[in-house]
Amino acid sequence: MSKNVTLKDIAKIANVSHTTVSRALNNQSRIKNETKEKILSIAKELSYRPDFIARSLVMRRSKTLGLVITTIANPFYTEMAQGIEATASKLGYSIILCSTHSDLATERLYTDMLRSKGVDGIIFTSAHMGDPNILELAEEGFPIVLANRRTYHAVVKEKVDYVGIDNMQGGFLAVEHLIRLGHQRIGIIGGSSESSVGFERLEGGKRALAAYRLKEMDDYFLEGDFLKESGYRGGMKFVRMSEPPTAIFATNDYMALGAYQAVIDEGKRVPEEIAVVGFNDIEFTAMRGIELTTIGQKKYEMGSLSVETLVEKIEGRKAGPPKEIILKPELIIRKSCGFHLRGYQCNSSEQGADLPLARPLSH
């Protein structure tokens, strides 16, 4: 046989039409099982490999999706990508991954590259609040889904599906938990102001302060960039204040770990002197010796739902207005907040409802 085995080669040996071969290889149900098994056996024996370029020209689809993230260095994206890759594979799609490092020009270069390679759609997990690249794709009608982060542009909201978590509620839960543990001086390290998740989590934290009648203090709000180094710098700044906060909420775990390290490096104890809470529940934060209290979100599920939503759009199975799928955050209590020092168990996810502390003015 020739090195490049075709459907017609298989059809000739199996004594069937090449249409029947195509149906068998694509696992369609309109042929007998006996015929399908015969065709699959011949294809395997001949080491048949499908010509994806030819197939994409016929179907006008490449069965490939683009995935745009900020950086693979952040474990959050690694865990989310697992759900994206697994679901894409199940649906017959492959993934091309691009990291923008939060740079809009880099995002534009990767978007152009993905389109030049003929991807059927793109999942953006790295959107800026006023992202011009996403706005342009939305106006054009190119299939995209926003996951984790979103833009607030009216056109994007009217045309593009979004899958994320209730970040505002998550920020509220984190700060409320610290307040109910007795903390009144709470430092918050926010993410980039260009990110919807940074803005929403910070806003949720501020709402908790207001609900419990605690005054906002500008010195206790610092901006980070979701990377560990900015958390470390923020933690150092807090610890070295003349009146440092007794608790730190960082709006992602990576920054929380940086702040945690800064507190230790300055000779302070976590949580006895300064409590630390994060957001995302990345996998290794549960390890002994870290045991970070955090806000959990279903990263795998978020990734999976993003793929399913995008494929529905690509394959024309979705009609009507864009979806907005909002997952529920969960307060996961571990040792870094000091909950266990009050005699409570801290190996479960709770809402702190049993703490006999201050009650909020309103929610």
N, C-alpha and C positions, 0 to 999 in steps of 0.2 A: 504493500500500500504506500501511497504518497505520504510524505510527512504531514501535510495539511489535510487531514480527513474532513470531509464535508458531510452535510446531511444527506446529500444524494448518494454518497458512498455507502452510508449506513442503510439507506432505503433500498439500494440495489441488493445488498446482501440479505436484508430482512424480507425482501420481496413485498415491500409496502411503499406507499407514496412518501415523498419527503415531508408532506404536511403531517402525516401520521407520526413520523419521526420527531418532528418539531413538537407536536402535542405530548409525546411521551417524555421528551427531555425537559419539557416545561411542566410536567406533572399534571397535565390536564386530564379530566375524567371522561372524555368522550371516546376513549378506546378501551378495549378489553385489557384486563390485567395481564393475561398471558402474552399478548402482543407487546405491551409496555415492557414487561420483564425481558422479553427477547431483544427488544431494541436497546434497552439499557445494558444488557449483557454484551451485545455487539459493540456498543459505544465504548464500554470499558476495555474490552479486548483490543480495540483499535487505538486506545489512548486518545479518544476524541476530546478536544478542547473547543468550547464555543468561541466563535469570532465575535467578540463584544462590539467591535467597531462596526462590523456589518449589521449586527443586530440593532445597534443604536440608530443606524441610518434608516432601517426599515421601521422600527418602532418610534423613531424620533425621541428616544429616551436612552440615556446612558446607564440607568440604574445606579447612579452615583450621586451622593449628597455631599455638600460641603459643610464642614463644622468649623466655625470661627470662635475661638476662645481668646482670653487675654494672655495667659501663660500656662504652660504645662507644669511649671514649677509649683503652682498652687494645687495641693492635693484635691481641693474641691472639684476642679475641672476633670481630674483623672477619674474620680469616682462617678461623676456625672457622665463622662464619656463612655464608661462601661455600659450604662443603660442605653445610650445612643447606639453604640456599636452592636450590642446584642440584638436590639430590636430591628435595626437596619438589616442585619444579616438574616434575621428570621423572615423579613419581608422581601428579601432578594436584592438588597441595596448594599453598596460598599460606601466607605467614608474616606474623605480627604480632609485631614486636620490641618488647621492653620492657627498660629499664635500671633496676635497683633501687638502684644505688650502695651495695650491701651493707647496705641497711636493710630489716629484716624487715617493718616497717609498710608501706613502699612496695611490697615484694614482695606483701603481702597485698592491697593496693589493686589492683595490676596483675592478680593472679590472679582477683580478683572481676570486674574489667573484662573479661578474656579470656573468662571463662565467660559473662558477660552477652552477649557477642558470639557465643556459640555455637561456640567453637573445639572441635574434636574431641579435642584432646589438647594437652599442654604439654611442652616440653623445658626443663628447668631446668639451667643451667650455673653457677648462682650459689648453690647450696645451702649453708646453714650446717650445722655439725656436728649440732646438735639443732634442726633447722628445724621449727617447729610447723605452718607452712603446708603443707609437704610431707607431714608426718605425717597431717594432716587429710585431704588428698587421697588418700593411700594407704589410709587406713581406709575412706574412702568407695568406693574402687575406680575413681576417675576416672583415665582413661588419662594417665600421665605417664612420662617417662624422665629419669633423671639423667645428665648428661654432664659430664665434667671433674671436678666436685665431687660429693660424696655425703654422706649422713648415716649415722650408725652406729646409728640406732634399729632395734631388732629387727623391728618391724612393717614399716618401710620396706624393710628388706633382704629380708623374706619376700614382698613384694608388688610391688616396683618394679624395673625393669631399670636397669642402670648401664653406661655406656660411658666408659672412661677409660684412663689410662696407669698403668703401675707406677711411681707417684711415689716410693715408697721406694727402689726400685732406681735410679731416676734421681738421687735425692739422694746415694745411695751412690757412683754413678759419678762425679759431679761432685767430691766431696770426695776420693775415692780418686785421681782424676787429679792433683789438686793435691798430695796427699801424695807421690805417685810422682814428681812434679817436684821434690821436696825440701822442700816447705813443712811446717813444724810448727806455726806460728801461723796458724790459718785462722779468719777471722771469717765468721760466717754471718748473713745478714739473712733472717729467715723472713717468711712471709706472715701474715695474720691467724690468730690461734689459733682462730678460729671456723670456719676453712676446713679441710676435709680435706686438700686438696693442700698447704697450708702445713704442717700437722702432719706429714704423711707424708714430705715432702721433707726437713724438718728432722730427722726421726727417721732417715731414710736416711743423712743426713750424719753424725749422731752414731754410727751403726753403723759407718761407715767409720773414724771416729776410734778407736773401740774395737777394730776389727779390726786396725788398725795400731799399737795400743798407745799412742795419743796421748791425753793427759789432756784432758778437757773443762774449759774455762775459761768460767765464767759471763759474764765481761765480753765474751767473743767471740761471744755469742749475742744478737742484737737482733731485736725484732719490728717488722715493717713492715706495710703494708696493700696490697701488690702494685702501688702507684703509684710513679711516678718520684721524687716528692718525698720519700717515706719512704726510698727507696734513697739519695738524696742526703744526708739527715740521718744515716742509718746510716754511710755512707761517711765523712762529716765526723767523726763520733764516733770511728770506728776510726783515721783518720789522725792525729787529735790526741791519741791515747793516748801515754803515756810509752814504752810498748812496743807499737807498733801491729802488727796482723797483717801478714804478708807476702803474704797472699792473701785475697780476699773471694769467697765464694759467696753470691749472692743467689738466692732461690728462684723468681724469675721475671726475664725479660729487662728488663722495664720498670724494676724496682728496680736491676738490675745496671747499666743505663745511668746511673741517678742516682748510684750509687756510683762509677762510672767518672768521671763529671763532677766529683764531689767530690774524688777523688784528684788530678785534673788541676788543679782550682782551688786546691788546697793546695800546688801546685808539685811534686808527685810524678809519677813516670813510670809508665805502664802499658805493659808488664808488668814493666819492669826493677826497679822498687822494690815495687810491689804488683800482683799478678796479679788478674784479675777473671774470674769465670765466672757465667753466668746459666742460665736454664731456660726453654724453650719454642721457641727458634729462630724468633722472629718475623722477618718477611721482611727488614727493613732492617738487621738486626744483622750481615749478611754484607758490608755495604758497605765499601769501602776507607776506611780511617781509623777504622772502628769494629772490625770483624773480631772480634766477640765469641765466645769459646769458650762453648758452651752445651749444654744437654741438649735434643735435638730430640724432638718428638712430632708424630705425624701429625694435625694439627689438622683438615685437610679431611676425612680419613677418619673421624675421631672424629665430626664433624658429620654426615657422610653415614650412618654406622652408626646414629646416634641417631635420625634420621628413619626409616630403614628399620625399626628396632625398634619405634618408636612406631606407625607405620602398620600393621605386622603386628598389633599389639594392637588398634588401632581397628577394623580390618577383620576381626577374628576369625580370623586365620590363625596365631595363636600360642597354643599350649597348653603346659601344664606350668609348672614353677617359673620365676621371673624369670631373665633372662640377666644375666651379669656378664662383659662383654667388656673385657679388659685388654690394651692395646696395649703394645708393647715400646719403652722409651726408647732413645735413641742419643746417645752422646757425640760432639759435633761440635767438632773442634779447630780453632781459629783463632788469631790472634796475641795476644789479650788475656791468655792464660794463660802466655805465654813459652815455649811448646813449641818454637817455631821458633828460639829463641836457643840451643837445644842442638844445632842442626844438622839437625833433622828437617823434613820437609815438613809443612805445616799446612793444606793446602787440601783435605783429605779428612776423612771421619768415621772415626775410629779409636778403639780402646779403651785406648790407651796401653800395650799389652801388651809393647812392645819396650823400655820404659824399664827400665834395670837398677838399680832402686831398691829400697826396702823391700818386703818381702813381707808380706801380711796374716797375722794369727794364724788367722783363719777368715773365711769368707764367710757 
